[in-house]
């Protein structure tokens, strides 16, 4: 297998996203980088006022994590669905489980910046996992996704 097959990504997948399946939920994410120019642009905007502090290590982890959560909520998370069927016969419905966002309620929350941020704060390990997935170029290779779809 040549290097092209090992490393070439699908630019459409990088911007239109892929689903990361967590069983009861699946989240469609764009790549954090690559062809996702919106990610780079928003990250630049959010870090510009504190660039010098970042360079000298004067920004605490809480602040840098907050910036990354905001950038991901705005540019990487494209959709969120919850399985309201069974494992054998899933019925995917757009929305966020209120419990995941640290809220009470029966109805799914709309997929928007505010609710995504609530989940990221409430479930920091989920945010960390999505960060790793969105930065893994290999997930955005057309060949990988064709195999996963059974094509």
C-alpha angles and dihedrals in degrees: 000000000000125000091254091063091046099048112015111109131202108251091205091056090048091060104026092045142221129250119252104203118213095173101248093034134032124195125200110217135182120217118276094232130351111081093350095103092169089065092054093045096050093043089053091050094048096046099039095087091053100032095118092048089050092051093054095041094248096132115092121231094249092059095045091047090050091053092049092048090052093048092048093047090052103039113015108039105072102167142357127205134183124207108238093171128062132288090254093046109025121196107197115207124184113246146075124267105246090222090061088056091050093253135120120236146100101235123080115252119240116260102251140128095270095050094043089052090051090055092046091053094043095044106032093168090059089053090049091051093048089049091055093045094048091052094048103099091191091071090062096057113119092222092057093049094046090055091047090051091050095246 
